[in-house]
Amino acid sequence: MRYRLLASTRVRCFHRHHRRSYSSLSRRGLVKVEPWRKGKTNKFTIDEEQCRSRIRQAVEELCTDGCRADINTYASLLQQCGNAGALAEGKRVHARILHLGLEADKLVANFLILMYGKCKSVDLATQVFERMPRRNDYSYSIMLQAFADCGQMRLAREVFDKMPLQADISWTALISGYAKNGFLEEAEAIFRKLPRRHFVAWTALVTAYAQNGQASKAFRTFQLMDLDGSQPDSIAFISVLDACATVFALDAGRLVHRTVADAAVSLDARVVNMLIHLYGRCGALREARSLFDKLDERNMPRRNLVSWNAMVTAYAENGRGKKALEIFRLMDLEGTQADGFTYLGSLDACSTIPDLAYGRLIHAEIRESRSSGDPKVGNALLNLYAKCGHLRDAVALFATMPMKILAAWNTMIGAFAQTGHGKEAIEVFEHLALEGLLPDEISFISVLSGCAYAGIFKDGLRIFVSITSDYGVTRVYDHFVCAVNILCQAGMLEEAEELADTMPFVTDAIPWMTLLAAAKVQNDMPRAARAGEKARKLNPNVSAPYVMLSSVYHMRRQQAGESEDEDEEVILSER
């Protein structure tokens, strides 16, 4: 049985003498009424930019202005409240429905459950569900979905087990719910119990693997789906392509592309855009550009904003900044309005080249756009100014940002650290904690690097010790490398050697090369020789340790007044 959102609804008025309908709200510009299902019912569409405020106005009109509306109007308004997460407004509509005695209507009750489920208010959804005098299969399905969306899979399973008819959509919702909440084994078990493996269930399992980072299983399930005779739909293609892109599985992605070429969904713009993303992420820029250029041709979908963004990002992430900006300019000439993702890619391109002048032009455009308050775009601007060495502009921008995400704080710490302003880097780091944000690995790497660069050794070591003790963050390898560098800069070579020798990681040559250089400067040749030997053994295919070791042995020979060093000959022969 197929389930439509308003399957078998009847258009009726609940009070015949009420002449005034919801269309009055449309005339006032609060909502726009348009056909939904072949003219049998209506919905209103709210401008996304003013979504919440428009919903609030619509609810105000409906509840306090004496407006009389039919049941489909209430259903539509509840749907919009759910889509926008407008719980307070949804509750007001519910109160109006209770006042008019409409909650017993099956259609209204279903939309109330749907609204509360989307607003993550599963307790209220349950109350409506339990008060329903008559439930249909759709009532059970949306209640199951509400529990799954809120992570309450035990209750979702109870609803599933009580369903009079366990249709395909219910099985799929249960599989998706388990997968979304990280219970992949349970999702697999439900899939194996399916009486009939519909393509929607296959798609749900492919998506489950993709969303949980198991790209190989996603691809294998996609292949089994094809062997089973189930025709993949757009969602299945998008999910498996996204999984391939995540793990840079270019060859697997090409196989999926060949399957797409033989399917009707080859005309789906979303699939083509995901292919462009896959090729861009895997560095196959020619294939990405070839697909992009074919858009708008006959039998191909039209380019949309996502297409432009995928191509800009592909060039920017692969260090082709000029090409990325070329696409950005072409997009502007063709009249496509940029969004936050476009600006992220173009600003990344400006940082790569670097091209501060063009970055300033983009910044001016952002000020006049909807993305002006986007914290991710703000961080990209910070990164641009920092990489171009314009610290003053970065500081001014940071001070005016309405919302500072952790990445922005890290960018600012890194900007100060890289320019030798260690004290300022520490100040920003400490201010970050005062703002109630928890520093992450990058925060500590940036501030420790700044301390080493600026010679602020005491504070650097204090921060290194505090990573776990004060902040509860697990120390990573790069934190230890920074600490070794600080100790070497401070002349504490014995402590630096001990830390390098005892760090709980499979190390590489970097800390030992740092110690080798510091020991040479301080004329501690025995320690320099030990560090050089460690570096040579850890990275035997790199010439730097051999060159520095040769220099160390030469200095030792001069100091001892010897004419030849057998150890040096052994090292060079091993090279």
GULUMMAR-154367 format. One record per residue (C-alpha): x, z, y; residue number from 1; residue in one letter. Coordinates in Angstrom, 2 decimals. Layout:
REM residues N
     east       up    north  num  residuo
        X        Z        Y  NUM        A
...
***
This chain:
REM residues 575
     east       up    north  num  residuo
     0.00     0.00     0.00    1        M
     1.33    -0.87     3.41    2        R
     1.04     1.63     6.20    3        Y
     0.49     0.57     9.74    4        R
     0.64     2.93    12.67    5        L
    -3.01     2.36    13.41    6        L
    -4.17     0.91    10.12    7        A
    -7.95     0.63     9.85    8        S
    -8.57     2.30    13.20    9        T
   -11.84     1.82    14.89   10        R
   -12.18     1.41    18.59   11        V
   -14.88     3.75    19.80   12        R
   -15.68     5.98    22.73   13        C
   -16.26     9.64    22.15   14        F
   -18.78     9.94    25.02   15        H
   -20.85     6.82    25.66   16        R
   -21.90     7.94    29.13   17        H
   -18.29     8.22    30.29   18        H
   -17.80     5.07    32.32   19        R
   -14.37     5.88    33.59   20        R
   -11.55     4.94    31.22   21        S
    -7.79     5.22    31.10   22        Y
    -7.44     1.87    32.83   23        S
    -7.70     3.74    36.14   24        S
    -4.21     5.05    35.47   25        L
    -3.00     1.50    35.04   26        S
    -4.49     0.46    38.36   27        R
    -2.58     3.26    40.08   28        R
     0.69     2.06    38.56   29        G
     1.19     5.08    36.33   30        L
     1.02     3.12    33.10   31        V
     0.72    -0.46    31.98   32        K
    -1.89    -1.30    29.36   33        V
    -1.22    -4.22    27.06   34        E
    -2.37    -5.50    23.63   35        P
    -1.00    -3.70    20.60   36        W
    -2.41    -5.14    17.38   37        R
    -4.16    -8.44    17.96   38        K
    -6.35    -6.94    20.67   39        G
    -7.94    -4.34    18.40   40        K
    -6.36    -1.45    20.23   41        T
    -4.23    -0.75    23.26   42        N
    -1.00     1.00    24.10   43        K
     0.72     1.70    27.35   44        F
     4.37     0.98    27.99   45        T
     6.27     3.22    30.36   46        I
     9.29     2.11    32.35   47        D
    12.28     3.69    30.60   48        E
    13.99     4.68    33.82   49        E
    11.11     6.89    34.91   50        Q
     9.78     7.66    31.47   51        C
     9.33    11.41    31.71   52        R
     8.02    11.43    35.25   53        S
     5.49     8.70    34.46   54        R
     4.31    10.50    31.34   55        I
     3.94    13.65    33.41   56        R
     1.82    11.80    35.99   57        Q
    -0.29    10.18    33.27   58        A
    -0.95    13.53    31.60   59        V
    -1.79    15.08    34.96   60        E
    -4.33    12.34    35.62   61        E
    -5.84    12.65    32.16   62        L
    -6.10    16.43    32.16   63        C
    -7.02    17.36    35.73   64        T
    -8.58    14.33    37.38   65        D
   -11.70    14.19    35.25   66        G
   -10.48    11.05    33.51   67        C
   -12.44    10.13    30.40   68        R
   -10.60     8.12    27.79   69        A
   -11.19     6.85    24.29   70        D
    -9.38     8.07    21.21   71        I
    -6.90     5.22    21.24   72        N
    -5.79     6.23    24.71   73        T
    -4.99     9.75    23.49   74        Y
    -3.17     8.30    20.49   75        A
    -1.08     6.05    22.72   76        S
    -0.23     8.85    25.11   77        L
     0.80    11.11    22.24   78        L
     3.01     8.35    20.88   79        Q
     4.77     7.98    24.24   80        Q
     5.27    11.75    24.49   81        C
     6.87    11.72    21.05   82        G
     9.12     8.77    21.82   83        N
    10.33    10.44    25.02   84        A
    10.64    13.90    23.47   85        G
     8.21    15.16    26.11   86        A
     6.99    18.25    24.22   87        L
     5.48    20.06    27.21   88        A
     3.38    17.04    28.15   89        E
     2.40    16.52    24.52   90        G
     1.15    20.11    24.34   91        K
    -1.01    19.53    27.42   92        R
    -2.56    16.48    25.83   93        V
    -3.15    18.52    22.67   94        H
    -4.87    21.24    24.70   95        A
    -7.14    18.58    26.22   96        R
    -7.91    17.23    22.75   97        I
    -8.82    20.73    21.52   98        L
   -11.05    21.24    24.56   99        H
   -12.94    18.05    23.73  100        L
   -13.11    18.85    20.01  101        G
   -11.20    15.76    18.94  102        L
    -8.52    17.29    16.71  103        E
   -10.69    16.81    13.62  104        A
   -10.42    13.05    14.09  105        D
    -7.95    11.76    11.51  106        K
    -6.32     9.27    13.90  107        L
    -5.78    11.87    16.63  108        V
    -4.47    14.46    14.17  109        A
    -1.98    11.97    12.73  110        N
    -0.64    11.16    16.17  111        F
    -0.35    14.86    16.97  112        L
     1.77    15.36    13.81  113        I
     3.83    12.32    14.74  114        L
     4.39    13.57    18.30  115        M
     5.36    17.11    17.25  116        Y
     7.65    15.75    14.54  117        G
     9.53    13.53    16.98  118        K
     9.82    16.46    19.39  119        C
    11.35    18.58    16.57  120        K
     8.47    21.06    16.77  121        S
     7.76    21.05    13.06  122        V
     5.84    24.36    13.09  123        D
     3.17    22.91    15.40  124        L
     3.08    19.73    13.34  125        A
     2.47    21.85    10.24  126        T
    -0.40    23.69    11.93  127        Q
    -2.15    20.44    12.77  128        V
    -1.53    19.11     9.24  129        F
    -2.98    22.22     7.59  130        E
    -6.10    22.18     9.82  131        R
    -6.96    18.56     8.95  132        M
   -10.26    18.45     7.04  133        P
    -9.30    15.12     5.47  134        R
    -5.80    13.73     5.09  135        R
    -4.81    10.20     4.23  136        N
    -1.54     8.95     2.73  137        D
    -0.17     8.34     6.22  138        Y
    -0.75    12.01     7.10  139        S
     1.46    13.07     4.21  140        Y
     4.12    10.49     5.06  141        S
     4.54    11.54     8.69  142        I
     4.54    15.23     7.75  143        M
     7.27    14.52     5.20  144        L
     9.21    12.59     7.86  145        Q
     8.83    15.47    10.35  146        A
    10.35    17.96     7.89  147        F
    13.15    15.52     7.01  148        A
    13.99    14.88    10.66  149        D
    14.31    18.63    11.21  150        C
    16.54    19.11     8.16  151        G
    13.92    21.05     6.16  152        Q
    14.26    19.04     2.97  153        M
    12.77    21.70     0.70  154        R
     9.49    21.52     2.62  155        L
     9.73    17.73     2.78  156        A
    10.00    17.65    -1.02  157        R
     6.98    19.96    -1.34  158        E
     4.90    17.58     0.77  159        V
     6.13    14.66    -1.33  160        F
     5.16    16.39    -4.57  161        D
     1.64    17.11    -3.23  162        K
     0.99    13.52    -2.15  163        M
    -1.99    11.95    -3.93  164        P
    -0.18     8.59    -3.90  165        L
     3.61     8.44    -3.69  166        Q
     3.98     5.02    -2.11  167        A
     7.17     3.10    -1.37  168        D
     7.36     4.38     2.20  169        I
     7.27     8.02     1.00  170        S
    10.07     7.51    -1.52  171        W
    12.13     5.79     1.16  172        T
    11.49     8.57     3.69  173        A
    12.67    11.15     1.17  174        L
    15.84     9.18     0.37  175        I
    16.59     8.73     4.08  176        S
    15.89    12.41     4.78  177        G
    18.29    13.64     2.11  178        Y
    20.96    11.19     3.27  179        A
    20.56    12.04     6.94  180        K
    21.08    15.71     6.16  181        N
    24.15    15.07     4.01  182        G
    22.53    15.47     0.56  183        F
    23.75    12.20    -0.93  184        L
    23.49    13.36    -4.55  185        E
    19.82    14.24    -4.05  186        E
    19.23    10.88    -2.35  187        A
    20.81     9.11    -5.33  188        E
    18.70    11.15    -7.76  189        A
    15.47    10.22    -5.96  190        I
    16.53     6.57    -5.94  191        F
    17.11     6.62    -9.70  192        R
    13.58     8.01   -10.24  193        K
    11.92     5.24    -8.27  194        L
     9.19     3.56   -10.33  195        P
     9.88     0.31    -8.48  196        R
    13.03    -0.35    -6.45  197        R
    11.65    -2.03    -3.37  198        H
    14.10    -3.65    -0.92  199        F
    13.27    -0.89     1.60  200        V
    14.56     1.76    -0.85  201        A
    17.73    -0.26    -1.47  202        W
    18.21    -0.53     2.29  203        T
    17.73     3.22     2.69  204        A
    20.48     3.91     0.14  205        L
    22.87     1.39     1.72  206        V
    22.22     3.00     5.10  207        T
    22.71     6.46     3.60  208        A
    26.19     5.60     2.34  209        Y
    27.10     3.87     5.61  210        A
    25.99     6.83     7.74  211        Q
    27.97     9.26     5.59  212        N
    31.20     7.31     5.80  213        G
    31.15     6.01     2.22  214        Q
    31.76     2.36     3.01  215        A
    32.80     1.31    -0.51  216        S
    29.58     2.72    -2.00  217        K
    27.55     1.07     0.74  218        A
    29.11    -2.30    -0.08  219        F
    28.72    -1.81    -3.84  220        R
    25.05    -0.84    -3.44  221        T
    24.53    -3.89    -1.27  222        F
    25.96    -6.06    -4.06  223        Q
    23.73    -4.35    -6.66  224        L
    20.75    -4.94    -4.41  225        M
    21.54    -8.65    -4.39  226        D
    21.99    -8.72    -8.19  227        L
    18.67    -6.89    -8.58  228        D
    16.96    -9.77    -6.83  229        G
    15.95    -7.78    -3.76  230        S
    16.36    -9.82    -0.60  231        Q
    18.31    -7.76     1.96  232        P
    16.68    -7.46     5.37  233        D
    18.29    -7.13     8.79  234        S
    18.66    -3.36     8.48  235        I
    20.54    -3.70     5.19  236        A
    22.90    -6.29     6.65  237        F
    23.50    -4.21     9.77  238        I
    24.19    -1.06     7.74  239        S
    26.68    -2.65     5.35  240        V
    28.43    -4.53     8.16  241        L
    28.72    -1.31    10.15  242        D
    30.23     0.38     7.08  243        A
    32.75    -2.45     6.72  244        C
    33.66    -2.18    10.41  245        A
    34.16     1.59    10.15  246        T
    36.89     1.24     7.49  247        V
    38.22    -2.11     8.77  248        F
    37.12    -3.87     5.54  249        A
    37.44    -7.40     6.90  250        L
    37.32    -9.23     3.56  251        D
    34.19    -7.36     2.47  252        A
    32.62    -8.11     5.84  253        G
    33.34   -11.81     5.40  254        R
    31.57   -11.74     2.02  255        L
    28.53   -10.17     3.66  256        V
    28.70   -12.82     6.39  257        H
    28.49   -15.54     3.75  258        R
    25.41   -13.81     2.32  259        T
    23.88   -13.64     5.79  260        V
    24.46   -17.36     6.26  261        A
    22.23   -18.06     3.25  262        D
    19.44   -15.73     4.36  263        A
    16.65   -16.11     6.87  264        A
    17.97   -13.15     8.81  265        V
    20.91   -15.29     9.93  266        S
    18.80   -15.91    13.03  267        L
    18.54   -12.19    13.81  268        D
    20.51   -11.38    16.97  269        A
    21.20    -7.82    15.78  270        R
    22.99    -9.08    12.67  271        V
    25.05   -11.61    14.64  272        V
    26.00    -8.91    17.16  273        N
    27.12    -6.61    14.32  274        M
    29.23    -9.44    12.91  275        L
    30.91    -9.87    16.30  276        I
    31.53    -6.11    16.33  277        H
    32.98    -6.22    12.79  278        L
    35.38    -9.08    13.56  279        Y
    36.41    -7.52    16.86  280        G
    37.08    -4.12    15.33  281        R
    39.14    -5.72    12.55  282        C
    41.17    -7.80    15.04  283        G
    39.69   -11.15    13.92  284        A
    39.13   -12.24    17.50  285        L
    38.84   -15.97    16.78  286        R
    35.97   -15.38    14.37  287        E
    34.30   -13.01    16.81  288        A
    34.60   -15.50    19.66  289        R
    33.40   -18.37    17.47  290        S
    30.20   -16.50    16.65  291        L
    29.76   -15.47    20.26  292        F
    30.12   -19.05    21.50  293        D
    27.54   -20.29    18.99  294        K
    24.87   -18.01    20.41  295        L
    22.25   -19.89    22.46  296        D
    22.85   -23.00    20.35  297        E
    20.09   -24.55    18.28  298        R
    18.93   -22.38    15.35  299        N
    20.90   -19.43    16.73  300        M
    19.58   -16.42    18.63  301        P
    20.12   -16.09    22.34  302        R
    22.90   -13.96    23.76  303        R
    21.75   -10.55    24.86  304        N
    23.45    -7.60    26.49  305        L
    24.66    -6.28    23.13  306        V
    26.37    -9.64    22.42  307        S
    28.28    -9.51    25.71  308        W
    29.25    -5.89    25.17  309        N
    30.50    -6.59    21.64  310        A
    32.76    -9.38    22.90  311        M
    34.08    -7.42    25.90  312        V
    34.83    -4.45    23.65  313        T
    36.48    -6.64    20.99  314        A
    38.99    -8.02    23.48  315        Y
    39.56    -4.67    25.21  316        A
    40.20    -2.74    21.97  317        E
    42.72    -5.35    20.82  318        N
    44.79    -5.24    24.00  319        G
    43.43    -8.52    25.38  320        R
    42.42    -7.10    28.74  321        G
    42.42   -10.39    30.64  322        K
    40.14   -12.01    28.07  323        K
    37.79    -9.01    28.22  324        A
    37.53    -9.30    32.00  325        L
    36.99   -13.06    31.65  326        E
    33.92   -12.35    29.48  327        I
    32.79    -9.68    31.96  328        F
    32.95   -12.19    34.83  329        R
    31.13   -14.84    32.81  330        L
    28.42   -12.33    31.96  331        M
    27.97   -11.56    35.65  332        D
    27.77   -15.26    36.53  333        L
    25.06   -15.80    33.94  334        E
    23.01   -13.03    35.51  335        G
    23.12   -10.44    32.70  336        T
    22.99    -6.91    34.07  337        Q
    25.82    -4.70    32.82  338        A
    25.18    -1.29    31.31  339        D
    27.35     1.71    30.50  340        G
    28.88     0.10    27.41  341        F
    29.86    -2.97    29.44  342        T
    31.60    -0.82    32.02  343        Y
    33.40     1.17    29.33  344        L
    34.87    -2.00    27.85  345        G
    35.77    -3.60    31.17  346        S
    37.40    -0.42    32.52  347        L
    39.37    -0.07    29.30  348        D
    40.55    -3.66    29.86  349        A
    41.61    -2.85    33.43  350        C
    43.58     0.13    32.13  351        S
    45.32    -2.01    29.50  352        T
    46.55    -4.77    31.86  353        I
    46.65    -2.70    34.22  354        P
    44.53    -4.11    37.05  355        D
    43.62    -1.38    39.52  356        L
    42.22    -3.80    42.12  357        A
    39.63    -5.22    39.75  358        Y
    38.95    -1.72    38.45  359        G
    38.05    -0.66    41.99  360        R
    35.60    -3.58    42.23  361        L
    33.95    -2.46    39.01  362        I
    33.86     1.11    40.33  363        H
    32.02    -0.10    43.42  364        A
    29.50    -1.91    41.21  365        E
    29.02     1.21    39.08  366        I
    28.14     3.25    42.18  367        R
    25.13     0.98    42.73  368        E
    24.07     0.91    39.07  369        S
    22.20     3.16    36.67  370        R
    25.53     4.09    35.08  371        S
    26.78     5.96    38.15  372        S
    26.07     9.33    36.55  373        G
    27.13     8.40    33.01  374        D
    29.82    10.95    32.02  375        P
    31.50     8.49    29.62  376        K
    31.78     5.86    32.34  377        V
    33.15     8.53    34.68  378        G
    35.80     9.39    32.12  379        N
    36.75     5.71    31.78  380        A
    37.25     5.56    35.55  381        L
    39.39     8.70    35.42  382        L
    41.49     7.13    32.69  383        N
    41.94     3.96    34.76  384        L
    43.19     5.80    37.85  385        Y
    45.42     8.06    35.74  386        A
    47.04     5.18    33.84  387        K
    47.61     3.29    37.07  388        C
    49.39     6.31    38.54  389        G
    46.78     7.00    41.23  390        H
    46.48    10.72    40.60  391        L
    44.89    11.44    43.98  392        R
    42.01     9.06    43.23  393        D
    41.57    10.61    39.81  394        A
    41.42    14.12    41.29  395        V
    38.87    13.04    43.93  396        A
    36.68    11.38    41.31  397        L
    36.91    14.35    38.95  398        F
    35.82    16.71    41.72  399        A
    32.65    14.67    42.40  400        T
    31.58    14.06    38.79  401        M
    28.11    15.61    38.30  402        P
    28.66    16.14    34.58  403        M
    32.11    16.59    33.06  404        K
    32.36    16.04    29.32  405        I
    35.32    17.41    27.35  406        L
    36.97    13.98    27.31  407        A
    37.05    14.00    31.13  408        A
    38.79    17.39    31.19  409        W
    41.30    16.11    28.63  410        N
    41.95    12.99    30.70  411        T
    42.61    15.11    33.77  412        M
    44.93    17.47    31.88  413        I
    46.79    14.47    30.48  414        G
    47.05    12.83    33.91  415        A
    48.72    15.92    35.37  416        F
    50.91    16.38    32.28  417        A
    52.22    12.80    32.30  418        Q
    53.18    12.98    35.98  419        T
    55.12    16.25    35.67  420        G
    52.44    18.47    37.24  421        H
    52.53    21.07    34.50  422        G
    51.06    23.94    36.53  423        K
    48.09    21.82    37.56  424        E
    47.59    20.76    33.93  425        A
    47.46    24.45    32.94  426        I
    45.01    25.22    35.75  427        E
    42.62    22.47    34.61  428        V
    42.99    23.65    31.02  429        F
    42.11    27.22    31.93  430        E
    39.22    26.08    34.14  431        H
    37.86    24.12    31.19  432        L
    37.52    27.34    29.20  433        A
    35.86    29.09    32.15  434        L
    33.24    26.33    32.21  435        E
    32.24    27.36    28.70  436        G
    33.78    24.37    26.92  437        L
    35.91    24.81    23.81  438        L
    39.21    22.90    24.00  439        P
    39.88    20.51    21.15  440        D
    43.07    19.20    19.54  441        E
    43.66    16.70    22.35  442        I
    43.28    19.39    25.03  443        S
    46.12    21.39    23.50  444        F
    48.37    18.38    22.89  445        I
    47.98    17.35    26.55  446        S
    48.65    20.77    28.06  447        V
    51.58    21.50    25.72  448        L
    53.14    18.13    26.56  449        S
    52.74    18.96    30.25  450        G
    54.45    22.32    29.78  451        C
    57.40    20.70    28.00  452        A
    57.70    17.93    30.59  453        Y
    57.57    20.33    33.55  454        A
    59.78    22.99    31.98  455        G
    57.04    25.65    31.87  456        I
    58.22    27.16    28.61  457        F
    56.70    30.64    28.65  458        K
    53.15    29.43    29.32  459        D
    53.59    26.62    26.82  460        G
    54.50    28.99    24.00  461        L
    51.68    31.34    25.00  462        R
    49.17    28.50    24.76  463        I
    50.59    27.40    21.41  464        F
    50.09    30.89    19.98  465        V
    46.56    31.08    21.44  466        S
    45.32    27.87    19.77  467        I
    44.16    29.71    16.68  468        T
    44.14    33.34    17.79  469        S
    42.09    32.91    20.98  470        D
    40.22    29.62    20.51  471        Y
    39.79    29.40    16.75  472        G
    41.08    25.82    16.68  473        V
    43.13    24.75    13.67  474        T
    46.64    23.75    14.71  475        R
    47.57    20.19    13.79  476        V
    50.95    18.56    13.32  477        Y
    51.20    17.32    16.92  478        D
    50.80    20.89    18.21  479        H
    53.88    21.96    16.22  480        F
    55.85    18.94    17.44  481        V
    55.03    19.92    21.05  482        C
    56.07    23.51    20.36  483        A
    59.39    22.37    18.87  484        V
    59.96    20.29    21.99  485        N
    59.21    23.28    24.25  486        I
    61.61    25.50    22.30  487        L
    64.32    22.84    22.48  488        C
    63.80    22.39    26.22  489        Q
    64.04    26.17    26.63  490        A
    67.33    26.25    24.74  491        G
    65.84    28.25    21.87  492        M
    67.37    26.06    19.18  493        L
    67.34    28.61    16.39  494        E
    63.60    29.21    16.85  495        E
    62.97    25.45    17.12  496        A
    64.82    24.81    13.83  497        E
    62.92    27.59    12.09  498        E
    59.57    26.24    13.30  499        L
    60.44    22.66    12.28  500        A
    61.53    23.87     8.86  501        D
    58.44    26.02     8.20  502        T
    55.55    24.05     9.71  503        M
    52.71    23.69     7.14  504        P
    52.68    19.90     7.10  505        F
    54.43    17.01     5.43  506        V
    56.58    16.27     8.43  507        T
    58.31    13.14     9.70  508        D
    61.58    12.72    11.61  509        A
    60.21    13.40    15.11  510        I
    60.79    17.19    15.36  511        P
    64.22    16.85    13.79  512        W
    65.22    14.05    16.15  513        M
    64.08    16.27    19.04  514        T
    66.22    19.13    17.71  515        L
    69.17    16.78    17.11  516        L
    69.09    15.56    20.73  517        A
    68.83    19.10    22.11  518        A
    71.64    20.40    19.88  519        A
    73.93    17.57    21.04  520        K
    73.25    18.44    24.68  521        V
    74.09    22.10    24.01  522        Q
    77.13    21.12    21.95  523        N
    75.77    22.85    18.83  524        D
    77.26    20.32    16.41  525        M
    76.54    22.14    13.11  526        P
    72.85    22.40    14.00  527        R
    72.83    18.81    15.24  528        A
    74.31    17.68    11.91  529        A
    71.66    19.57     9.92  530        R
    68.86    18.11    12.06  531        A
    70.32    14.64    11.72  532        G
    70.49    14.93     7.93  533        E
    66.83    16.01     7.82  534        K
    65.78    13.12    10.06  535        A
    67.79    10.61     8.00  536        R
    66.22    11.71     4.71  537        K
    62.69    11.73     6.12  538        L
    62.98     8.29     7.67  539        N
    65.76     6.36     5.94  540        P
    64.64     2.93     7.16  541        N
    65.04     3.70    10.86  542        V
    68.44     3.27    12.48  543        S
    68.14     5.96    15.19  544        A
    69.05     8.94    12.94  545        P
    72.15     7.09    11.64  546        Y
    73.30     6.18    15.15  547        V
    72.88     9.74    16.42  548        M
    74.51    11.20    13.29  549        L
    77.48     8.91    13.75  550        S
    77.80    10.18    17.30  551        S
    77.60    13.79    16.12  552        V
    80.30    13.29    13.49  553        Y
    82.47    11.52    16.04  554        H
    82.17    14.48    18.42  555        M
    82.91    16.94    15.60  556        R
    86.01    14.93    14.64  557        R
    87.25    14.99    18.21  558        Q
    86.68    18.73    18.46  559        Q
    88.55    19.35    15.18  560        A
    91.32    16.93    16.05  561        G
    90.74    15.03    12.80  562        E
    91.35    11.33    12.37  563        S
    88.60    10.58     9.87  564        E
    85.40    12.16     8.66  565        D
    84.47    11.62     5.03  566        E
    80.89    12.74     5.65  567        D
    80.48    10.03     8.27  568        E
    81.71     7.38     5.84  569        E
    79.20     8.53     3.22  570        V
    76.34     8.42     5.69  571        I
    77.23     4.95     6.94  572        L
    77.68     3.63     3.40  573        S
    74.20     4.92     2.48  574        E
    72.83     3.09     5.48  575        R
***
